[in-house]
């Protein structure tokens, strides 16, 4: 049984890599000329912020006082989250930005797209690394992103006290229309929030894949996480699984652009012995699902095995 689960996990990981490449544009550019477009960079900052918050980093605002290479002196003006630094100013070690590095990478540099100039305002996360050595998981100079960072931190503080706030996530996405918040909330739901309440996270993810205002980079994480929730026997309550399946069928049989993403998840779980989709499908939904499925068949054929496609098609064609 354990071996089977490990194989499924590996397949989920491969699927995640594949769908990340196909459903979204690459989050990280292959050149230094244009490391990110603004939307993708903002989303990336939201992800990095979520990592910093869950690692218990201190987050503060300040201004650059000195730019003597390789150290940059920062005067601290405000502690936004966590413990305040011991001093009123700190030295930041500048490292060359690496556009393909991720937050947890050993070669990660938080200086991507940071405008290093005396007097510029920064938001910085100060994190405790290995052996007590401090590292900086987030450094942002783009002041247009500061409101999104602050809103995300405010949401995180509310979430720690009242996890039920996750159920209003789609409303927050509509309200802020902000890529920073979207990057933060998707990572919270797919990686960290699931440790607190998987049921809340799964329900919210099923709403977000239908939300037309959700930035593209979040879809890949949301879709794969939903699939994993649904095929693991003990992760979710039965009534929550039923709600998820109903929402996915409603989304997959709609005219929204998210229909393809919903069908992808249904394809992945349709032949699982623990999940029977038939009680949730009426004739109208079968017809609409089949139309959307056929319209996106070329894309979907690259995403799942022939066996899964065959079972899903038989399910939809039954009593057509």
N, C-alpha and C positions, 0 to 999 in steps of 0.2 A: 504493500500500500504506500509506504513512504517513497519507494522507488518511483511509483507512478506519479505521485505528487511532484517529486523532483523533476521528472520529465515534463510534466505540465508547466511547471514554473519556468523551465528552460525555454519551452516553446512560447510561453507568454513573453519572455524577455526578447526572443527573436522577433516575435510579432510586434512588440513595442518598437524595436529598432526599425523594422520595415515600415510600419505605419507612420512613424515619426518622419521618415524620409519622404513618404508619398503624400500623406494628408496635409502636412504643413511644409512650408518652405524651411530650408535649413536655418536654425536659430543662430548659427554661428557662421560667419562668412569665411571663405577660404583665403581671403587676401586681407592685407592691412589697409587698403585704399578706403574700403567702406565696411568696417567691422560689423555694424548692425544698422538696419534702418531704425528709426526712432521707436516704432511700435515694438519690435523685437527686443531692442535694448531695454526698454521700459519693463517689459515682461521679465527679462533676465534679472533686472534689479529686484523685482518682486520676489522671484525665486530665492535670490541671495539673501534678501531680507528675512524670508521665512526660515531659512537655515540659521541665520544669526539669532532670531528670536527663540527658536527651539533649543539652540545650544547655550542659551543663557548669556549671550553676549551683552555688553553695555553698548548703547547706541547714543551718540551725542552729536551736537552741531557745533561748528566752530569756523574760524576763518584762518586762511594761510598767512603766517607771519614771515616765514623765511623759506626760501627754496634752494638752500645749499645742497647740491647733489652729494651723496645719495639720500640725505635725510631732509625731510620737510617738517618745519615747525608749525604746529597748529595750536592756536589759542582757543580754548574751549569756552563756549558761551552758554551751552545748555545741555543737560542730560535729558534725553528724550525717553530712554528706557534703561532699566537696570541700575547697577551700582555706578555712581559717578567716579571718574578717574581720581587718583590721589593728588594730582597736580593740576594747575590751571592751564597748563600747556603740555603737549606731548610731541615727541619726534616720531614721524612716520617714515619708515624705510621704503623708498621708491623702488619698485621692480618693474622691468619692462613688460608692458601688456602683452598677453598671449591670447589671441582671439579665439582659439579653439579650446582653451582650458576651462574646466568647470569648477564650481565652488570647492568641491572636495578633492580636487586634484593637487598633487604635491607641487606642481608647477604653476598653480593658480596665481594670477596677479589681479588684485582688485582695482588696478589703476586704468582699466579699459575705459576710454573716452572721458577720463578725468582731465579737466582743464587746470593744469598746475600753474597758478599765477598768484603772486602776492595780493592779498585782500579778498581772494575768491572764497565764497562760502562752501563748506563741505558738510555732508552728513557721513559719519563714520561708525562702523560697528567694531568694537574692540573685544576680541574673543580669546579665551584661554586655550592654547594649543597643547601639544604634547610637552611633557616635562615642565608645565607651567609657563612656557614661552607664549607671549601674547602674539596674536596675529589679527589682521584686519580683514574681515570677511566681506565688508561692504564699504566702498568709498565713492561718493557721488558728488559731482559739482554742478550738475544740471538742475538749476533751481526750479524748473518746471515740473520736476519729479518729486520735489519736497512735499507738496500736499498729499500726493498718493502714498508716500512713505509714512507720513504722519497718520493718515486715515487707516492704513493697514495696521500700524502699531496700536492705534486706539481700538480697532476691531479685535486684535489679538488679546488685549487686556480684558475686554468684555468676554471674549471666548473662554479665557481661563476661568472666569468666575461662573459663566453660564454657557456650557457647551451647546445648549439648545439653540443658541444664536446661529449655529450653522444652518439651521433649517430656513433661515431668511437670506441665505447667501445670494440667491438669484436676484433678490430685491436690491442687495448692495451692488451687484454687478450693474444692474440697470441704473442705479442712482449715481454711481461714480463714473461709469464708462471709462475706467482707468486701467491701463495695462499693468501698472505696478501692482494695484490691488488684485488684478486677475492672476498675475504670476504668483503672488503671495498665497491667495486662497486656494488655487489649484494644488500647489505643493502641500499646503496644510491638509487638504482633503485626501490627497493620494498617498502621502508618505507619513505625515505626523498625526493628522486628525484621526486616522484609522486606529491608532493605538488607544484613543480615548473612547470613541464611539463609532464603530464600523457602520452601524445602521444609519446614523445621521449622515455620515460621509457618503454612503452609497445612494441614499435618496437625493441628496443635493447634486451629486455628479450626474444623476439621471435627468435632473432639471437643466443643468448647465449645458449638456450637449444639445439641448433644444433652444438655448438662448442665443439668438442671432448676434447679440452684442459681445459674446465671449470671444476674445482674441484667438486667432488660429492656433498659436503654439500650445494652448491649453487643451485642445481637443484630443491630441494623441494620448496625453497622460490620463485624461478622464475616461476615454474609451477602454483602454487596456485595463485600467483599475476596475471599471464596471464588470468587465468580462471575468476578471479574477474573483471579484466578490461573488458573482453568480454561480461559478462552478465549484466553489469550495463549500463543502457540506455544512460546516458548523459556523461559518463566518457571520451569517445573517439570520435574523428571525424569519420564519416562514411568511408572515404577513408582509414583511418588508420585501422579500423576494417577489411576492405576487405583485406588489405595487411597482417594483422595478420592471418586471416583464410587461405589465400593462402599459407603463409609460413608454417603454421601448417600442412596443407594437404601435401605440398611438403616434409616436414620432416617426417610425419607419413607414407608416401608411399615410403620412402627411405630405404636403407639397413644399415643406421647408427644406433648406439646404442641408439640414442635419439628418435628413432621412437616411442617407447613405451610411452615416456613422452608426445610427441606431440599428440598421440592417446588419452591419458588420458584427455588432455585438450579438445579435440574435443568431446569426450564422454560427458563431463560435460556441453558442450554448444550446442550440436546437437539438443536437443529438446526445446531449448529456442525460444519463438515465435518471438523474434527480430533478430534471427540469422538463416538464411537459408543457409545451406551448399551446396545445390544441384547445384546452378549456378557455383560453383568452382570445381566440381568433373567431370572429364571425365571418360570413361570406364577403361582406364589403371590405373588411380589413385584409382578407386574403387576396382579394382582387387588387387592391391598392398596393399592398406589399409586393405582389408579384410584378406589377407595373414598374414600381421603383427599383426592384431588384433587377429586372431585365434592362432597364434604362442605364444601370450602372454596373452591368455584368462584367465588362472588361476590367474595370477597377477591382471589383470584388474577387474576380478569378485569381488575381495576384495575391490575395490576402489569406485565403483559406484553402484547405485541402479539397481534392475532388470528392472525397467521401462526405465531407460536411456539406458541400454544395448540393450533392445528390439528395441527401436526407432533407435538406431545407426545401429544395424544389418539390420533392414528393409531398412534403407537408403542405405547401401552398397549393399544389395542383390537386390535392385530394378533394373530391366533390366540387371541382371547379365548374 
